[in-house]
Amino acid sequence: MFGNMGNMAGMMKKMQKLQGEMAKMQEELKKRTMEASAGGGAIKVVINGEKQIQSLKIDPTAVDPEDIEMLEDLVVAAINEAIKKVDDMMAQEMGKLTGGLNLPPGMF
């Protein structure tokens, strides 16, 4: 019975270490930036790991006063792609730490 307790204590220690490593990695990933574009590069978005837009560039040729809706759609598409890139990067980097444990989102 006591051998089982030792295994549990060891496992808890490993989980605490993993949690610390994950927190450190999350802080580092927040500083990274990703770029996404839409409309063949007419719209470019740079976003950080906290999903905050750092910059938005709009090629003047994408601005058509007769079709503002198209421009709005391109901006939304570029932002959504940038957010997806951040999510994918976070999942990939966290997967390296957890070794594919498939932990539920938000566990750490």
Secondary structure as the mmCIF struct_conf table of DSSP 4:
data_model
#
loop_
_struct_conf.conf_type_id
_struct_conf.id
_struct_conf.beg_label_comp_id
_struct_conf.beg_label_asym_id
_struct_conf.beg_label_seq_id
_struct_conf.end_label_comp_id
_struct_conf.end_label_asym_id
_struct_conf.end_label_seq_id
HELX_RH_AL_P HELX_RH_AL_P1 PHE A 2 LYS A 30
TURN_TY1_P TURN_TY1_P1 LYS A 31 LYS A 31
STRN STRN1 THR A 33 ALA A 38
TURN_TY1_P TURN_TY1_P2 GLY A 39 ALA A 42
STRN STRN2 ILE A 43 ASN A 48
TURN_TY1_P TURN_TY1_P3 GLY A 49 GLU A 50
BEND BEND1 LYS A 51 LYS A 51
STRN STRN3 ILE A 53 ILE A 58
HELX_RH_3T_P HELX_RH_3T_P1 PRO A 60 ALA A 62
TURN_TY1_P TURN_TY1_P4 PRO A 65 GLU A 66
HELX_RH_AL_P HELX_RH_AL_P2 ILE A 68 THR A 98
TURN_TY1_P TURN_TY1_P5 GLY A 99 GLY A 99
BEND BEND2 GLY A 100 GLY A 100
HELX_LH_PP_P HELX_LH_PP_P1 LEU A 103 PRO A 104
TURN_TY1_P TURN_TY1_P6 PRO A 105 GLY A 106
#
